[in-house]
Amino acid sequence: MKLRSPRCIPFIEQMEQSECGVCCLAMLLGYYGCHVPLHELRERGGAGRDGTSLLLLRDMARGYAMEAAGRRIGIDGISKTDVPCILHWEHNHFVILKRLGKRRATIIDPGVGRMNIPIGQFAERYSGVLMTMKPAAGFVPRKRQPIWTSYFKLLGRHSGLVSQVVVMSLWIQMLALAAPISIRVLIDEVILPKETGFLPAIGIGFAALAFVQTLFLLLRSQTLVLLQNRLDWSLMSAFLGRLLRLPYSFFLLRSNGDLIVRANSNLMIRDILSNRTVTALLDGGMVVFFLLFMLERSPALTGWVVVAGALQAGISLLARVPIRQLSQEQILKQTAATNSFVETLRGITDVKAGGMESLAYERWERLYKQQLDTQRRRGVLEAGVDSVVGGLKFAAPLLLLWLGTNEVLTYRMTLGELFAFFTLAAAFLTPLSTLVTTLNHMIMLGVYLNRVLDIHRSREEQEDGAAAAPPHLTGKVELRGVSFRYYPGGPEVIRDVSVTIEPGRKVAIVGASGSGKSTLAGLLLGLYAPASGEVRFDGIDLERLDKRSLRSRLGVVTQSSFIFNRTIAENIAIHDPGLPMESIVQAAVMAGIHEDIMKMPQQYRTLVSEGGTNLSGGQRQRIALARALVRNPAIVLLDEATSALDMRTEAAVERNLSRLSCTRIVIAHRHSTVADADLILVLQGGRVAEAGKHDELLAAEGLYAALYRQLQPC
């Protein structure tokens, strides 16, 4: 089979923090003509929480009928290796080697872009391991997925407004044709014959044209604002709606700053779709129209205009590839700088407490300077192109004026026709320049679309209507042979866990840090899907239930429960703003926070800062606990929900919770929290090592007893 490979390696940006290997695999597959979307590779092998191994990449490549092999080769042996290939980079990253010369190497880093680096730097960063791959028997090329279709459909949904903009723009362009015609008439019929009697009528005509042109420009601007407003709503509502339907694992592998930059990409997409796309369609038509108009006047002069236009377009098109690469690099650097800024704000308590202000600033400063450097290089390139194109636009009319003078002197053209042609040539070159600029913007649109489409193409947690709403819960929970790994082929972090929790019982999960307690809680909540086994609520498999509806009926307090920038009452009733004040107060009393709230000047109307930074850790935990209890759930899951409380307050809260008739699943390190549990599960290495009551486990002198003794005061 004859394979047809692209001339260059397609750049694919890593969308997750640990998917560099998957991106490199996608780039090499694309190089050989098999364009596989990232979301498909994630589902096949994925980039787990801890990254991807070369062994997993090899197995994934073989799944696409590629002959792949990993090798340990020094830098001297790379020259004998087929390129492009995947390199292990700096012992924690993967890149593509495109070319290795005597002095420089060209690599493609999915997190940075294309780079030419000195051979000495290459030798320092190369980890000594690479993977080669090439098509084997059975290899099937695949076309690249179109990225424009859904967005042009979006424009189609607003076809009425788009049509109005197009019609008004056509009128504006047609009125622009009145200028060269008016110039010819004014010179040939008025100025040269000295027919001053026509001047008042011509003046009135010019004023009427100016008024109509202004009116159409005003109407088009207002229609464009309305179109942009509706596109903004369509793009952002679809983006956030889709984002919130994605699984929890999606957010574990992406930073807040990256998602913010992607959300802002929607504004760039809107601008290009509403302004540039319509302009490109009109300019394309007007360029042809002006060209035909000029050909009818003077084919010879038109030839020179076409040459000038071709030079102008050619220069812009030559700069297209480097501009695209710099644009991609700028977005990546902007994302890194935004991440650093957001991290500093989110961790401001630790930054201040640790005296790390200078370190935080220096890190942001370094990343932001890198962004500005890329921005500068792109700006210099674009300015150079604009200068050359601007020079051509300036020189072309002068050349036409010089050549046209000969046409007038030899009586092949009147003076009025020359000036009219001069105006037409300018009208031809201006939209042509705009058309080429729009092409560069459309290239940028591709970069923005890929980042946003990563959200839209990722698999939802559950398809709408694919699962049933859970019935009224009694509180029975079962785990049947549940195992879990963060990515296919990865190590099992939960191993064959089976347990039945009867309604109204208290079950505690204990174990050393890293034993899998919080992961097991995530499985119970449906935040993770088991690799094998089932999680059942009242005998129904969780995968058959609507997870969002189920979670809304549970009371959950996690280690990182968030307090919102709202009043305390609104925070407690966040799930149901219509709850009566009596229910809110009752939940606060149960959580042991009511007395603290009543001591505040505004009491339940006290405004909480984002993240609850104006509250103590214990107050934040108890507000989160009140939020979990306010709807009287049948099942309550508490993951270190009282870890920030003193022993006395914790004991009071525990007494209140013990009076509840709901099922309680408690994850805790303090034995005072779990000692009264009906069942204690002791996790070790992701499996249930021991199970029983407090006294039974102590008497067994096993793992639980050892953990208990470690926490006893000396």
N, C-alpha and C positions, 0 to 999 in steps of 0.2 A: 504494500500500500504506500502510495506516495503522500508524504505529509507536507503540508504547506504551513510554514511557521511565520508568525508576524516578524516584521523587521526589527522590532524592539520589544523589550520586556515590559508588559503593562504594569504600571505602578499600582499597587493595592495597599492602601493605608490600613494599619492595624487599628481596629475600632475598640478592642479590649486591651487591657494592660498586659495581658499574658498570651496574646495570640500572634506573636511575631512569626513563629514557626508555621502556623496555618496560613498566614499571609504569604510567606515565601513559597509555600507549596502552591497556593493559588496563582502566584505570579509565574512560576515555572510551568504549570499546567496551561496557563494562558499563552505563554511563549510558544508552546507546541500546538496551540490552536484549540485547546479544550478549556473554555472559559467557565469555571465553576464558581458560583456565588459563595461568599463567605459563610452565609447562614447554613448552607448545605454542608460545608466542611465542618462547621461547629457541631452539627447534629451527628455527623459520621464519627468524628473522633474528638473534635472540639479542643478548645484551649481551656483547661481546667483552671481552678483557683491558683494552682502552683505552676502553671505553664505546660509546655509540651516537650516530650522527649524526641530525640532523633529516631528512636525505634518506632514510636507511634507515627511519626511523619512518614517513615518508610512504608509501614503497613497501609497507611492511608493512600499513599501514592500508588501502591500495587493494586489497591481497590479500583483505580482508574486505568488499569492496564499499563502502568508505567514500570519500566525496569529500574528499580531504585536500590542503591547500596550505600551504606555509610562506611567511611574510611578514616583512618587516622593517618594523616599525611602532613609532613612538614612543609614549610613555605617553598622549599626548593622543588618539591614534588608536584606542586599545584600546576606548574607549567605543562605537565604531561596529562593533566586531567581535563576532561571535557567541561567546557563552560557554556552556558551559565550553570552554576551549582549553588547549593545551600551551604553556607559556612556557619559554624558555631562561633560566636563573637563575644569576646570579653567574658567568657565562661557563663553567661546568663542571657544570651540573646541569639537570634538568628538573622542573617542577612543573605542577600544574593550577591555572588561574585559575577559581574558581567565581563570584566576584562582585567587582565593582570599584565602590566607592562614592566619594563626594566626600572622605571622611576616612579610610576604611579599606578594605582589600582582604582578601578571603577566599581563601586558597590551600590546596591540598592537596599536601603534600610527602611523597612515598613513603618518605622516610627519617625523617620526624618526625611527620607526621600533619596534621590540620587546624589552620590558624593564621589568626587575624585580626591583621593588621599595619597600622600607620599608613601612609598613602599616601606619606609621605616616604621611609620605609624601603623601601616597594615600588619606588619610582622608583630608588633606589640599587641595588637587587639585580636588577632586571629588565634583561636583556642587550640588549633591543631587537629580539628575534626571537621569533616565535610560530608555532604551527601550528594551524589550525582544521580541523575535520573534522565531517562529518555523513553520514548514510546516503545512498547513491546507489541507482540501480536494481540490483536483484539482491541487496540486503542481506538477510541471513537472521538473525533473532534466535536466540539460543541460551540455554537455561536454565542456571542456575548449577549446577555439579556439587555433589551432596550431600557433606557432609564428615563426617556422623555415622555413615553406614552401616557402615563398616569397624570402628568402635569399638564399636557395639552388637553387631556380630558377635563381637567379642572377648569381650564380656560373655556372649554366648551360649555360647562355648566353655567357660565356667565356670558353666554354668546350674545345676549341682548346688549349688554354694556360694551362688549368687545366690538360688536357691529357698529354701535353708535360712534365709538372712537375711530374705527376705520373709515366710516363715511365722512365724519368731520375732518379727519386727516386728509382724505382725498380732496375735499373741497379746499382745504388750506393749500395743498400742493397745486391744485388747478388754478387757484387764485394767484399763486406764485408765478404761473406762466404769463399772467397779465403783464408782469414787469418787462420782459424782453419785447413783447408786442408793443407795449406803450412806448418804450424807448425808441423802437424803429419808427413808429408813427410820429412821435414828437420830433425826431431829428429830420426824417425825410419829408414829412408833410407840413411841419410847422417852422422849425428853426431855419432850414436851408431855404425854403421858399419865402420865409418871413411872413407867414400867415398868422398874424397875431390875433385874429378874430376867434380862432379856435381855443385860445388859452383858457378863457373862463370855463368852457365846457369840459376841457381836459382836466382842469383843476377840480371841478365838481366830481368828475369820474374817479380821479385819484382818491379824493376824500371818501367817496362811497366804497371804493375797494378797500381802503384802510379800515373803515368802520366794519365792513363785513368780515374782513380777515381777523380783526380784534374780537368780534363777536364769536366767531368759530373757535378761536384760540381759547377764549374764556370758557365756552361750553365744553370743549374737549378737556381742558384742565379739570373742571369740576367733575366730569364723567370719569376721568382717570383717577381722581381722588376716591370716588365712590367704588370704582373697580378695585383699587388697591386695598381699600378698607375691607371689602368682602373677601378678597384673596387672603388678606392677613387672617381673618377669622377662619376661613376654610383650612388654611395651612396649619395654623397654630392649634386649632381645636382638634384637627385630625392627628397632629403630632403628639400632643399631650394625651389625648384619648388613647392612642395606640401605646404610648409609653407606659401608661398606668395599667394596661392589660398584659404587659410582658411579665415573665416570671421573675421571681426574686433574684435568681442567679444572674440575670442580666445586669442588675445594678451592682452586684458584688464585684464585677470585672470592669466597671467603668467609673470614672471619677465625676464628681459634680461639675467641675469646670468644663470637662469635655462635653457633657450633656447640655450645659448652658450655651457653649459655643455652637453646638448643633442646633439648638432651638433658635438662636440668632441667625443661623443660616437660612431659616425660612424667610426672613426679611429680605435677604439678598435674592432669594429665588423669586419672591413676589415682585421685587423691583425689576428684575430681568424679564420676567414673564409679562408684566403689565406694560412696561415702557419699551424695553429693547425688542421683544418679539414682534409687537405690532409695528414698531418703527422699521424693523428689518423687512417685514412683508411689504410695507409701503415703499420703502427706499428701493427695494429690488425692482418693483414695478416702475417707479419713477425714473430710475436709471435707464431702463430700456426705453421708456417713453421719450426722455430727453435725447437719448442717442438717436432715435429715429427722426426726431425733430431737427437735430443738427445735420444728419446725413442729407436731409432734404434741402438744407440751406447751402452746405459746402462739404462734400465728401473729403476733400483734401485736408481742410482744417480739422474735420472730425477725426481723421486718422491720427493727427498729432494729439488731440484730446484723449483718444483711446490709449495712446502710448503713455501719456502722463498718468492716466488712471491706472494702467497696468503696473507701472513702476510703483505707484503709491500702494496699490493692493499687494504687490509682490513683497515689498519691504515689510508690511504688516504681517503677512502670512509667514515670512521667514522667522519672525520673532515669536510666532505663536507657541512653539514647543518650549523654548526657555521661559516664556512668561507663564505657561501652565505649570512648569516644574517649580518655579519660584512661588507661584500662588499656592501650590500644595504645601510647600515648605513653610510659607508664611502662616497658613492655617494651623499646621502642626505646632509651630513655635508659639502662636497665639494661644493655642489650647494649653500648652505647658505653662505659659506665664499666668493664664487665668486660673489653672489648677493651683499653682503656688499661692496666688492671691486668696483664693477661696479657702485653702487649707489654713493659711495664717489666721484668717478671720474665725474659722470654726474652732481652731485650737488656741485662741487668744489667751485663755486662762493659763495653759501650759507654757505658752510663749512668754507671758509676763512673769509667771511664777518661776520659770527657769532662767530668766534674764536672757532670753534668746532673741530679743528684738533685732539685734544687729545681724545675727545669722539668718533670720527669716527675711530681713530686708535684702541682704546680700544674695540670697538664693533667688528671690524674685527679681532683683536687679539684673543678675546674670541672664536669667531666662528672658526678661523683657528686652534687654539689649540685643540678644540673639534675634528676637522677633523684629526689633527695629532695624537690625542689620539686614535681614532678609527683605524687610519692607523697603529699605533704602535701595538695595540692589534691584529689586523689581521696579521701583520708582525711576531709578537711573535708566534702566533698559527701556521702560515705557516712554520716558522723557526723550531719550535718544530717537526712538522710533517716531514719536510725535513731532520732533524737531525736523527730521528728514522729510517726513510726510508734509509738514507745514511748509517747508522750503519748496517742495514740489508744487504744492497748492499755490504758493506765491509766484513761483517762476512760470508755471504753465500759462496763466492768463497773460503775463507779459510777453511770452513767446507767441501766443495767439495774436496779441495786439500788433506785434512786429510783423508776423506773417500776414495778418489780415490787412495791414496797410497796403501791402502789394496787391492784394485782391481788389481793394478800393481803387488804387491808382490805375489798375488795368481794366477797370470797369466791370469786373466780374461780380462785384458786390457793392451795394450802396453803403454810405457811411452809417446810416441807421441800421442796416442789416448786420454790419460788423459789430456795432455795439450790442445789438440784440443777441448775436451769436456769442459775444463775449459773456453776456449775462447767462445765456443758456449753458455755456461751458462751466461756469462757476456753479450753476445749479446742478450740473451733472457730477462734478467732482466732489461737491459737499456730501450728497447722500451716499456716494460711493465710499467716501472715507468713513461715514457713519456706519455703512454696511459692514466694512472690515472691522471697525471697532466693536460692532455688535457681535461679530463672529468671535472675537476675543472674549467678550462677555459670556457668550454661549459656552465657550470652553471653561470659563470659571463656573458657569452654571453646572457643568458636569461634575466639577469637584464638590460643590455644595450639595448637589443631588445625591451623590454617592454617600455622603455622610448622613443625610436625612433618611435616605432609603434603607440604610442599615437598620433603622428603627422600624420602618414599615414592613421590611421583609423578614424580620425576626419572628419566630413562631410565638404566638400568644400562649399565655399560661393555659387557657382553655378557650376553645371557640365558643362564641355566643350560641346558646341553645343546645350545646353538645352535652350538657349535664343537667341533672334534675336538682331543683331546690331541695335541701334537706328537710325531712319532716320535723315535727317537734321533738327535740332531743331529750332523751331520758338521762344521758350522762354516761352511757356505756361506751368504752373505747377498747379496741383490740389491735394488737400488732401481731401479724402472723408471718414469721420468718422474714422479717424486714432487714434488708441489707442496702447499703448506699455507698456510692463512690461519686466524687465530684465531677468526673469525666470518664467516658468509656476507656477502659484499659487502665484506669488509675487504681490506686490501692483502696480497699474497702475501709471506710471510716466508721461504718456501722455494720456489724456482722450478725446476721441471723437472730435478730431480737424478736422474741415472742412473749407477749404478756397480755392478760385480760384485766381490765380495770372496770369493776362493777360500779353502777351509779351510786353517788354519794360517798364514795371511798376517797381517802387521801393516799396518794402514791408519791413517794419521794424518789428522786433520781440523784445519786451522789457519785462521786468519783474524782480522781485527780484532774488537774487542768489538762485539756487535750484528750480526755477520754471519750468525748463524743456526746456530752450531755446536751449542749445547745443544738448540735446537729440533730439529735433525736427529737428535740422540741420542734425544730424546723420541719421535720418529717410529720410530726403530729399535726402541725398547722397546715400542711400541704405546701409549704414554701419550697420544699424539695420533693422530687418524685423518687420513690424507692427504685433501686436497680432491680430488686426482686422482692417478692412478698407483698403484703397488703396492710394498709391502715384502714380500720373500719370504725364507723360511728353508728351505733345501734344496729350493727350487723350489715351495714351498707359500705361497700368499698369507697374510699375517699375519692378515687379517680372517677367514680360515677356521679359524684355530687358536685354541685356548683360551689367551688372553693370560696369565692368571694362571699356568697350568701352564708356558707357555713361559718367562715371566720367572723362575720358580723354577729353571729349568735354565741360566740365564745368570749370569755373574758381573758385577755392576755396582757401580761406585763413582761416585757423582755428586758435584757440587760441594757439595751439602748433605747428604751421608750422615750419618745420625743415629746417635749412640752412646747406648745405652739404660742406664737405671739398674739394671744387673745386673753380674755379675762379668765379667771380661775373657773367660774361657772361654765364658760364656753369650752374650756379644756376638758372638764369632766363630762360634759354632754356633747363631745365632739362627734360622736356617732349619730346622735339624734338631737338636733338643736331644739326640737319641740318639747323636750322632756320638762315636766313641771319642776319648780324649784324644790319641792318637798323631796322628790326622788334624788336630786343632786345633793341636798344636805344629808339625806339618809346614807348615801354612798360615801360621802366625806366622813361621816361619823364612823361608819364601818371600817374605813381605811385609817382612822386615827388622825385625820388632818383637820377636822372641823374646828377644834379649839385654836389651832394655829391661824386658820383663815379668819376667824372672828377677831383676832388681835390685830389684824391688818386694817389700816384706815378705811379702805374701800371694801373690805371683807370679800364677798364672792365676786364683786365687780373689779377687784384688783387686776390690773393689766400685767401680764407676765411677759418678760422679754423673750426673744427668740431663743429656744433651747432651755428656757427657765433659768437663765444665769443670775437673775435677781432672787432666786430661791436657793435654799440649801439642798444638798443631795438627798437627804431624807425627805424633805418636803416634796421634791420632784417625784420621788418614788411613790409617796403616798397619794399624790394627785393622780399619777398613772394607775395606781391600784384602785382609786375611787372610780376612775374612768372605766376600768375593767368590770367593776361590780355594779355600776349604775343601772344596767339593764337586766339584772338578776339572771345571769347566764347559768345554763345547766352544767357547763364545764369551765373551770378556771385553770389557766396554765400560768404559773409564776416562775420566771427564770431569774433567780437572784433578786426577787422583788423587794426584799427587806434588808439587803446587804448593807445599805447605808444607814440603817437605824441603830440606835443604841439598844442594849439588851432589854431595858425596861419597856421602851416603846414597841419594840418588836414583839415582846410577850403580850402586850395589850392588843396589838393588831392580830396576833395569832389566836387569841381568845375570841375575838370578834369573828374571825374567819371560821373557827371551829363550829360556830353556831349555824353556819350555812349548810343547806341540804345539798349543795351542788358537789359534783366530782372535782377534786383538787389534785392537780399534778404539779408538784413542787420540785424545782431544781435549786439546790442550795449547798453551800459548804458548811454552814453552821449546823452542828448536830442538834442544837436546841430547836431548830426549825423543823427537823425531820423526825425527831425521836418519837412523836406521837402518831406517825404515819401507819396506816393499815398494812402498807407494803413498801419496802425499801428496795430499790434496784441499784446495785453497785456495778458501775461500768468500768471496764478496763480494756483499753485498746479497741473500743467500739463494740464490745460484746458484754452481755450480762454475766459478770463473774460470780455474783452472789445475789440472792433475793430472799427476803424474809422480814420479820419485825426487828425493831431495835434490839431488844433483849436477846432474841435468837441469834442475831448476827454477832453480837458481842460475845456470846457464849461459844460461838463457833471458832473464835480466835483466828479469823481470816483477814481478808483485805479491809473489810469495814472496821473491824476492831483496830487494825493498824492505823487507819485514817482517823479514827476516833481518838486514839491516844496521842497522835501528832497534834491535835487541836486542843488538848487539855492543858490548862495552865500548869507550869512547873511547881 
